[in-house]
Amino acid sequence: MKLHKGDKVLVTAGKDRGREGVVEKIWADKSRVLVPGVNQYKKHRKAQGEKQPGEILTLSRPLPVGNIALICPKCKQPTRIGYRIINDKKIRICRKCDQNI
């Protein structure tokens, strides 16, 4: 998985195309990421007796990794991610400005 928690991303496809957010959680086995405030759905919850009234919740659902692009912290553009090996360490690089991420 080339994206990490805390990366700023841009949604490139779907109903939220053009929106930005920060990656909160990653499911590498399913190739999905959770970006709060993006891909939101309503869920109606039934009342649980007198303890809890019924309500309508707004939830963010995970997005496929193919529908988002990393925003480079240096050049501030959506970009693909490459790798470079420096001193036996694998470093992520921006494909547009060729800087370390």
FIKOLZA-1660 file (N, C-alpha, C; in steps of 0.1 Angstrom, whole numbers, plus 5000, padded with zeros to 4 digits):
% residues 101
   i   px   py   pz ch aa at
   1 5009 4988 5000  A  M  N
   1 5000 5000 5000  A  M CA
   1 5009 5012 5000  A  M  C
   2 5007 5021 4990  A  K  N
   2 5016 5033 4989  A  K CA
   2 5011 5044 4997  A  K  C
   3 4998 5044 5001  A  L  N
   3 4993 5055 5010  A  L CA
   3 4995 5051 5025  A  L  C
   4 4997 5061 5033  A  H  N
   4 4998 5059 5047  A  H CA
   4 4988 5068 5055  A  H  C
   5 4986 5064 5067  A  K  N
   5 4977 5072 5076  A  K CA
   5 4982 5086 5077  A  K  C
   6 4973 5096 5076  A  G  N
   6 4978 5110 5077  A  G CA
   6 4981 5116 5064  A  G  C
   7 4981 5109 5053  A  D  N
   7 4984 5115 5040  A  D CA
   7 4972 5124 5035  A  D  C
   8 4974 5135 5029  A  K  N
   8 4964 5143 5023  A  K CA
   8 4961 5138 5009  A  K  C
   9 4948 5135 5006  A  V  N
   9 4945 5130 4993  A  V CA
   9 4934 5137 4987  A  V  C
  10 4932 5135 4974  A  L  N
  10 4922 5141 4965  A  L CA
  10 4914 5130 4959  A  L  C
  11 4900 5131 4960  A  V  N
  11 4892 5121 4954  A  V CA
  11 4891 5124 4939  A  V  C
  12 4894 5114 4931  A  T  N
  12 4894 5116 4916  A  T CA
  12 4883 5110 4909  A  T  C
  13 4874 5102 4916  A  A  N
  13 4863 5096 4909  A  A CA
  13 4851 5094 4919  A  A  C
  14 4839 5094 4914  A  G  N
  14 4827 5092 4922  A  G CA
  14 4820 5104 4925  A  G  C
  15 4810 5104 4934  A  K  N
  15 4802 5115 4937  A  K CA
  15 4809 5126 4944  A  K  C
  16 4820 5123 4951  A  D  N
  16 4828 5133 4958  A  D CA
  16 4840 5138 4951  A  D  C
  17 4841 5136 4937  A  R  N
  17 4852 5140 4930  A  R CA
  17 4856 5155 4932  A  R  C
  18 4869 5157 4934  A  G  N
  18 4874 5170 4937  A  G CA
  18 4876 5174 4951  A  G  C
  19 4870 5166 4960  A  R  N
  19 4871 5169 4975  A  R CA
  19 4884 5164 4980  A  R  C
  20 4889 5170 4991  A  E  N
  20 4902 5167 4997  A  E CA
  20 4899 5162 5011  A  E  C
  21 4908 5154 5016  A  G  N
  21 4907 5150 5030  A  G CA
  21 4920 5143 5034  A  G  C
  22 4921 5138 5047  A  V  N
  22 4932 5132 5053  A  V CA
  22 4929 5117 5056  A  V  C
  23 4937 5108 5052  A  V  N
  23 4935 5094 5054  A  V CA
  23 4935 5091 5069  A  V  C
  24 4924 5084 5074  A  E  N
  24 4923 5081 5088  A  E CA
  24 4926 5066 5090  A  E  C
  25 4922 5058 5081  A  K  N
  25 4924 5043 5084  A  K CA
  25 4925 5037 5070  A  K  C
  26 4933 5026 5070  A  I  N
  26 4936 5018 5058  A  I CA
  26 4933 5004 5059  A  I  C
  27 4927 4998 5049  A  W  N
  27 4924 4984 5048  A  W CA
  27 4932 4979 5036  A  W  C
  28 4945 4974 5038  A  A  N
  28 4954 4970 5027  A  A CA
  28 4949 4958 5020  A  A  C
  29 4943 4948 5028  A  D  N
  29 4938 4936 5022  A  D CA
  29 4926 4938 5013  A  D  C
  30 4918 4949 5015  A  K  N
  30 4907 4952 5007  A  K CA
  30 4910 4963 4997  A  K  C
  31 4921 4969 4998  A  S  N
  31 4925 4981 4990  A  S CA
  31 4916 4992 4992  A  S  C
  32 4913 4996 5004  A  R  N
  32 4903 5007 5007  A  R CA
  32 4909 5016 5018  A  R  C
  33 4905 5029 5017  A  V  N
  33 4909 5038 5027  A  V CA
  33 4897 5046 5032  A  V  C
  34 4898 5051 5045  A  L  N
  34 4887 5059 5050  A  L CA
  34 4892 5073 5051  A  L  C
  35 4884 5082 5045  A  V  N
  35 4887 5096 5045  A  V CA
  35 4875 5103 5052  A  V  C
  36 4876 5108 5064  A  P  N
  36 4864 5114 5070  A  P CA
  36 4858 5126 5062  A  P  C
  37 4845 5127 5062  A  G  N
  37 4839 5137 5055  A  G CA
  37 4837 5135 5040  A  G  C
  38 4842 5124 5035  A  V  N
  38 4840 5120 5021  A  V CA
  38 4833 5107 5020  A  V  C
  39 4825 5105 5010  A  N  N
  39 4817 5093 5007  A  N CA
  39 4808 5090 5019  A  N  C
  40 4800 5100 5023  A  Q  N
  40 4791 5099 5035  A  Q CA
  40 4778 5094 5031  A  Q  C
  41 4772 5085 5040  A  Y  N
  41 4759 5080 5038  A  Y CA
  41 4751 5081 5051  A  Y  C
  42 4738 5081 5050  A  K  N
  42 4729 5082 5062  A  K CA
  42 4725 5068 5066  A  K  C
  43 4724 5066 5079  A  K  N
  43 4720 5053 5084  A  K CA
  43 4709 5056 5095  A  K  C
  44 4697 5050 5093  A  H  N
  44 4686 5052 5102  A  H CA
  44 4687 5042 5113  A  H  C
  45 4688 5046 5126  A  R  N
  45 4689 5037 5137  A  R CA
  45 4676 5037 5144  A  R  C
  46 4671 5025 5147  A  K  N
  46 4658 5023 5154  A  K CA
  46 4660 5026 5169  A  K  C
  47 4649 5031 5175  A  A  N
  47 4650 5034 5190  A  A CA
  47 4652 5021 5198  A  A  C
  48 4660 5022 5208  A  Q  N
  48 4663 5011 5217  A  Q CA
  48 4656 5012 5230  A  Q  C
  49 4643 5011 5230  A  G  N
  49 4635 5012 5242  A  G CA
  49 4634 5027 5246  A  G  C
  50 4635 5029 5259  A  E  N
  50 4634 5043 5264  A  E CA
  50 4649 5048 5266  A  E  C
  51 4659 5040 5265  A  K  N
  51 4672 5044 5268  A  K CA
  51 4677 5053 5256  A  K  C
  52 4675 5049 5244  A  Q  N
  52 4680 5056 5233  A  Q CA
  52 4670 5058 5222  A  Q  C
  53 4668 5071 5219  A  P  N
  53 4658 5074 5208  A  P CA
  53 4663 5071 5194  A  P  C
  54 4654 5069 5185  A  G  N
  54 4658 5067 5171  A  G CA
  54 4665 5079 5166  A  G  C
  55 4674 5077 5156  A  E  N
  55 4682 5088 5151  A  E CA
  55 4687 5085 5136  A  E  C
  56 4691 5095 5130  A  I  N
  56 4697 5093 5116  A  I CA
  56 4712 5097 5118  A  I  C
  57 4721 5087 5115  A  L  N
  57 4735 5089 5116  A  L CA
  57 4741 5092 5103  A  L  C
  58 4751 5100 5102  A  T  N
  58 4759 5102 5090  A  T CA
  58 4772 5095 5091  A  T  C
  59 4775 5086 5083  A  L  N
  59 4787 5078 5084  A  L CA
  59 4796 5079 5071  A  L  C
  60 4809 5079 5073  A  S  N
  60 4818 5079 5061  A  S CA
  60 4822 5064 5058  A  S  C
  61 4820 5061 5046  A  R  N
  61 4824 5047 5041  A  R CA
  61 4838 5047 5035  A  R  C
  62 4845 5036 5035  A  P  N
  62 4858 5035 5028  A  P CA
  62 4857 5037 5013  A  P  C
  63 4867 5043 5007  A  L  N
  63 4869 5045 4993  A  L CA
  63 4879 5035 4987  A  L  C
  64 4877 5031 4975  A  P  N
  64 4888 5023 4968  A  P CA
  64 4900 5031 4966  A  P  C
  65 4912 5025 4967  A  V  N
  65 4925 5032 4966  A  V CA
  65 4926 5038 4952  A  V  C
  66 4920 5032 4942  A  G  N
  66 4921 5037 4928  A  G CA
  66 4913 5049 4926  A  G  C
  67 4905 5053 4935  A  N  N
  67 4897 5065 4933  A  N CA
  67 4903 5078 4940  A  N  C
  68 4915 5076 4946  A  I  N
  68 4921 5088 4952  A  I CA
  68 4935 5090 4948  A  I  C
  69 4940 5102 4949  A  A  N
  69 4954 5105 4946  A  A CA
  69 4960 5113 4957  A  A  C
  70 4973 5110 4960  A  L  N
  70 4980 5117 4970  A  L CA
  70 4983 5131 4966  A  L  C
  71 4982 5141 4975  A  I  N
  71 4986 5154 4973  A  I CA
  71 5000 5156 4979  A  I  C
  72 5009 5159 4970  A  C  N
  72 5023 5161 4974  A  C CA
  72 5024 5173 4984  A  C  C
  73 5031 5171 4995  A  P  N
  73 5033 5182 5005  A  P CA
  73 5042 5193 5000  A  P  C
  74 5051 5190 4990  A  K  N
  74 5060 5199 4985  A  K CA
  74 5054 5208 4974  A  K  C
  75 5049 5201 4963  A  C  N
  75 5044 5209 4951  A  C CA
  75 5029 5211 4952  A  C  C
  76 5022 5205 4962  A  K  N
  76 5007 5207 4964  A  K CA
  76 4999 5203 4952  A  K  C
  77 5003 5193 4944  A  Q  N
  77 4996 5188 4933  A  Q CA
  77 4992 5173 4935  A  Q  C
  78 4981 5168 4930  A  P  N
  78 4978 5154 4931  A  P CA
  78 4988 5146 4922  A  P  C
  79 4994 5136 4928  A  T  N
  79 5004 5129 4921  A  T CA
  79 5004 5114 4924  A  T  C
  80 5012 5107 4916  A  R  N
  80 5014 5092 4918  A  R CA
  80 5026 5091 4927  A  R  C
  81 5028 5079 4933  A  I  N
  81 5039 5077 4943  A  I CA
  81 5049 5068 4937  A  I  C
  82 5061 5071 4938  A  G  N
  82 5072 5062 4934  A  G CA
  82 5081 5059 4946  A  G  C
  83 5091 5051 4944  A  Y  N
  83 5100 5047 4954  A  Y CA
  83 5114 5049 4950  A  Y  C
  84 5123 5052 4960  A  R  N
  84 5137 5053 4957  A  R CA
  84 5144 5047 4970  A  R  C
  85 5155 5039 4967  A  I  N
  85 5162 5033 4978  A  I CA
  85 5174 5041 4982  A  I  C
  86 5174 5046 4994  A  I  N
  86 5185 5054 4999  A  I CA
  86 5190 5048 5012  A  I  C
  87 5203 5044 5012  A  N  N
  87 5209 5038 5024  A  N CA
  87 5201 5026 5029  A  N  C
  88 5197 5018 5020  A  D  N
  88 5190 5005 5023  A  D CA
  88 5176 5009 5029  A  D  C
  89 5171 5021 5027  A  K  N
  89 5157 5024 5031  A  K CA
  89 5149 5028 5019  A  K  C
  90 5136 5023 5019  A  K  N
  90 5127 5026 5008  A  K CA
  90 5120 5039 5011  A  K  C
  91 5122 5049 5003  A  I  N
  91 5116 5062 5005  A  I CA
  91 5106 5065 4994  A  I  C
  92 5094 5070 4998  A  R  N
  92 5084 5074 4988  A  R CA
  92 5088 5088 4982  A  R  C
  93 5086 5089 4969  A  I  N
  93 5088 5101 4962  A  I CA
  93 5076 5105 4953  A  I  C
  94 5075 5118 4951  A  C  N
  94 5065 5124 4943  A  C CA
  94 5069 5122 4928  A  C  C
  95 5061 5118 4919  A  R  N
  95 5064 5116 4905  A  R CA
  95 5064 5129 4898  A  R  C
  96 5058 5139 4903  A  K  N
  96 5058 5152 4896  A  K CA
  96 5070 5161 4899  A  K  C
  97 5074 5162 4912  A  C  N
  97 5085 5171 4915  A  C CA
  97 5097 5163 4920  A  C  C
  98 5096 5150 4920  A  D  N
  98 5108 5141 4923  A  D CA
  98 5114 5144 4937  A  D  C
  99 5105 5149 4947  A  Q  N
  99 5110 5151 4961  A  Q CA
  99 5105 5140 4970  A  Q  C
 100 5112 5139 4981  A  N  N
 100 5108 5129 4991  A  N CA
 100 5095 5133 4998  A  N  C
 101 5086 5123 5000  A  I  N
 101 5073 5126 5007  A  I CA
 101 5075 5122 5022  A  I  C
% end
